[in-house]
Amino acid sequence: MSFDPSGIIGKSSALQDVFRILARVAPSDSTVLVTGESGTGKELLVRALHRNSKRADKPFVPINCGAIPRELLESELFGHEKGAFTHAIRTKIGRFEMAQGGTVFLDEIGEMDLSLQVKILRVLQEREFDRVGGTKTIKADVRVVAATNRDLEEEVRRGTFREDLFYRLNVIPIVLPPLRERGGDVLILAQHFLQRFCEQHRPGGLAIGDHVLDILSHYSWPGNVRELENFMERLSILCEGDSVCLADLPDKILRETGVEVPKRVVVLHEAGFHWPELKDLREQELGLKEFLDQVEERLLTEALGNADGVKNKAAEILGIKRTTLIEKLKKKNML
C-alpha cells in the first residue's frame, strides 16, 4: 500500500517501518495511539495519517489537552449551551462537532483529568456526546487519534489514567522513534532546516564541514527533531563565518561527543571563575575593545542558545531589557 509522507523528512529504516504501518492503518477508521518522546514530530505524523485517510477532504481538528485548563477543556472538546455556566453568553460549538466527518487529534492525552477521560471513553464507545449544559445527544462521526510522550501503561498502574480508556485508544499503537535511533536522518534534517532558515536569514547560505557533521550525527539530541530545528535556526542567525565551525557548537554537544571544548575568551579555572587579566589579552592578541566585544558576543550567543532563540527569555538571563538586547544584536549584525 502506498503512503504519502509529505512533510515528514527521513529515509531511516526505523521511520520506514512507521510508514509501512501507517499505510495499512490510514484507510481504516480505527483509533490510533501515537507515542514517542517530546519533539519527535507526533502531530506531523498524525496530519500525514489524516491526509492519507478516506476522511482527507474533511476537517482535521487538533487539540492540546495539556495546554488548556481542565475546567475549560470539556467545553473546548464538546462545546456548551448558552447559560451553561458563568460567562457562557452564547452557544459554542466544540472540537468534536467541528471535526464531523474528519479527524480529532487529542495531543498530550496523558495530561487529561480523570473526570474528562470518562466522557472521551463514551465518545469512543457510543460515538456520541453532549454539550456542556445541553440535553440533546450529538452523534460523533469522527476518527480519534491520540498522542502522548507519557507511558500510559505506567499511568494506569499509578491510577492517573483509566485502564478502559487506554485499551480503547490503543487499538493501533504506533511508536515514533527518537531522532537518535534514526541514523542518517539527523544529517538530512540538519541540512534541510539549515537551508530553510538561511533562505530567511542568510541569503548567502551556510556550509557545514564534514567534521562538524560527524559531531552532529553522534550527538543524542534529547530534544529530538524540535531541538535540531531550533539549533539550525540559531546557527543561521548567529554563525559568524561562511561555514559552521567547532566554536559555533555548544559545549554540551562537544562534551557528549568527546570533542575537546575550544578555548573561550573568558576562562574557568578549577578554583572557580577567573577575572580576565592583561595576559589573557596578550594570549588572544586582542586590544581591550576587541576583547570586550568578543566577551559580550559570546554571552549574547550563549544566552540566546539557552533561551532557544526567545529574546525575552535571553534578555532576562542577561539581566537587561529586551530593547537593550535587540540594540546589541543589531549593532553586532546578529539579527
N, C-alpha and C positions, 0 to 999 in steps of 0.2 A: 504494500500500500504506500502511496506517495504522501509526503508530508512537507508542507511549505514552511520552513523555519525562519522566514523573513524577519529580520530584526534580531535574531539570535546568531551570534558570530562564534565560530569554533568548528574544528574538524576532529577533535579528540575522540577516541573510541568510547570514552565514558559518556560524552554528550550524544554521540550517535546512538548509543543504547537507549538513551532517553527518547530520542526522536522516533525510534522504532516502536516504543511503547505508545507514544502519542499518536502515531499513525493508525494504530489499531483502536485506540480509545476515542479519538476525535469524532468519528461518525456516530457514536452511540450517545445516549443521554445519561450515561452512568455518572454518579457523583465521583469526583476526583479529589484526593487529598495530596497536595504537593508539600513536601518537607525539604528542608535544607537550611544551611547556615544563613545568617543575615548577609545581604549583599550579593547573593548568588544569582539573582535575577528571576525570582519566582513569578513576579507579576508579568514579566516579559514572556515567560513560558506559558502562563495561563492565557494571555492575549493570543499567542500563536495557536493554542488549543482551540480557542473560540473561532479564530479565522478559518480553521480547517474543519469546523463542525458544520452540521446542516443548519445551525442557527446563526451562521456568519452574517446574514443580512438583517439580523435582529440586534437589539441593544446588548452591549457588554457593559455591565454596571459594577464597578469595584467599590468596596467599602473597607476601610482600615478599622478593624474592630478595636485596635489598641489606641487609636488616635482620637476617638470620640468618647466623652464622658459616659459612663454606663447609664446614667439617668436619662441621657439623650439618645442612646444607641437604639433603643426599641422603636422610638419614633422615626429615626432615620431609616431603619430597616422596613418597618411595616406601615409608616405613616400615622396620622392621627386625625380625629374628627374635631371640628370646631368646638371649643369649650371643654375639651377632654382634660385640660389642666390649665393652670395659670399661664397666661400669655399665648394660649392656643386660640388666636383670634380668627383663624380660618382653617379649613380642612387642608391637610398636607398629604401629598402622595409619597409613599415610601419607596425605597430602592427596589423592593421585590415587584411592586407594581410598574415601576419604570422599566424593568427588565422583561416584562411579559413577552414570551416567545424567544427570549435570548438567554444570557448567562449572567448569574450573580456570582461575583468573586468576593468571598469572605477572607480577606487577608488578616493575618495575625489572629486566627480563630482561637488560639490558646489563651488570649487575653480576655475573652468574653466571660461575663459574670454567669454563675451557675443558673440564676433565675431566668436569664435570657436564653441559655442553652436549651431549656425545655421548649421554648417556642420555636427555635430553629429545628429541633427534633420533630415537632409537629409538621412543619413545612415539608421536611424530608419524607415523613411517613404518610401524611394525609394530603400533601400538595395543596394546602390551604392555610390561610391566616386571617386575623382580624386586625384592623387598625386600632390604635390605642383609643379607648373610649367609644369604639364602634360596636355595632350589633350585627352587622352584615358580614358574613363569611365570604372571603375573596379567594378564588381559585388561583393557584400559582403555577403557571405554565413556564417554568424556568429550569435551567440546568444549574446546579450548585457546584461550584469548585471552591475549595478552601485551601489555605496555605498557612504554614507556621514554621518558625525556627525552633519551637519547643519540642521536647519528646512527650507527645501526648499520652503514650502508654504510662510513662512515669507520672504525668499529671493525674491520670486516672487512679494510679496506686495511692497518690497523695490526697485524693478526694477533691481536687480542684477542677476536674473535668469529668463530665458524665460518661460512663462507660458505654451506655446505649448510643449516645451521640457519636462517640468515637467510632464505633463499628458502622454506624450509618454513613459517616463521612469517608471511612477508609475502604470503600468499595474497590476503588482503583488507586492504590498508593504509588506515588511517583517521587523518587528521591533525586533531587537536583544536586549533583556532586559539587564540592567546594572547588575553587579555582586551582588549589594546589594539587588536585587529582586529575587535572585536565591537560597535563603535559604542555605541548606546544601551543595550546590556546592562549597562554599568557602572552607570548610574543605577538601572536596575531592580533589579540585585543589591544595590546600596548601600541602597536603601530597604527591600528585603526583609530583609537582615541586620540593619539598624538596628531595624526593628520587632520582629524576633525577640528581639534582645538586650535591648531596652527592656522587653519583657514579663518578662524575667528580673530585670533590674537597675534598671529605671527605669519604674515603672508610669505615670507622668505622660507618658511619651513624650518625643521629642526631634525638633525640626524642623530641616530643612536649607534655608537660603535659596538663592535662585537663583544668587547669585554663587559660593557655595561649591560648589554642584552643577556649575557650569560649570568650576570648577577641577578637581574630581574627574574630570570627563569628559575633561579634556585631559591628565591625568597618565598616564604609561605603564604603571603597575602591573607592575613587573618580577617581582613575586611572584605575579601573576595573581589568580585568584579567592581563593586562600588569603590573600594579603596584604590584599585588600579586606575579607574576612570578619573577619580579626583586627583591622583598623583600625576597623571599625564596632563591634566589641565594646569596643575601647578607648574610643571616644567615648561609648558608652552608660554607661560607668563613670566616666570622668574629666571629661567636659564639665561645666562649672560652671553655665551658664545653661540656658534652656529651648530654645535653638537653637544649632546649631554655627556658630561664627564663625571668622574668619581666624586668630585667636590659638590656636584649637584644632587647627590644621593643622600638621604637622611642617614644618620649614624646607625639607627636601628636596622636598616636594611644591610648596611655594610657589616655590622657585627654579626647578624644572624647568618650571613653567607660567608663568614670567615675572611672578610677583606679588611686589611688594616685601615683604620679611620684616618683620612688625611689630616695633616696638621692644620689647626684652625688658628685664627689671629689671636684670640684670647685662649690661654692655656689653663687647663685644670690640672693641678698637681695633686699628689697623694694626700698632702696635708690639707687640701681644700682649695678654695678659689685664690688665684694669684693675680693681683692687680698688674696690668701691663707696665713694663719698665722700659727705659731707653734701649736696653739691649734687645728687647722684642722688636722695636722699630728697626734697629740695625740688622737683626736677623732677617726681617722681612724686606729690608731695603726699601723702606717707605718713609715718607715725610709724615708729620703729625696729621695733616688734613687727610691724606690718603688712608692712613692707618685708621683714623676715626670713622671715615666713610665706610671702610670695609667692615668695621665692627658693627656700625649701625645697619648696614645692608644685611649682614649675617643674622642679626637679631630680628630684623623685619621678615626675612625669609623663614627663619625658624618659627616665628610667631604665626605667620600665615600657614605654615605647614601644620603646626599643632592645632590650628583652628580650621583645618580643611578648607582654607581659602575664604572663610567667612570673616569679612573685615571688621564687623562689630566685635566679634569674639577676639580677633587678633589685637585690636586696639585695647580691649580690656586686659588681655595678657600683658601687654606692654605698659599699661598704666597711663595711656594717653587717650585723647579724644579721637573719635573716628575721623573727623575732619583733618586733624593733625596727621593721622596715618595716611590719609589719601594724598595730602600735600607732599609728604615724604616719598610716597610711592611714585607720584608724578615726577617729582624732581629727579628721581633715580631711574626714570623710564621703566618702572616695574609694573605699570598698569597695562 
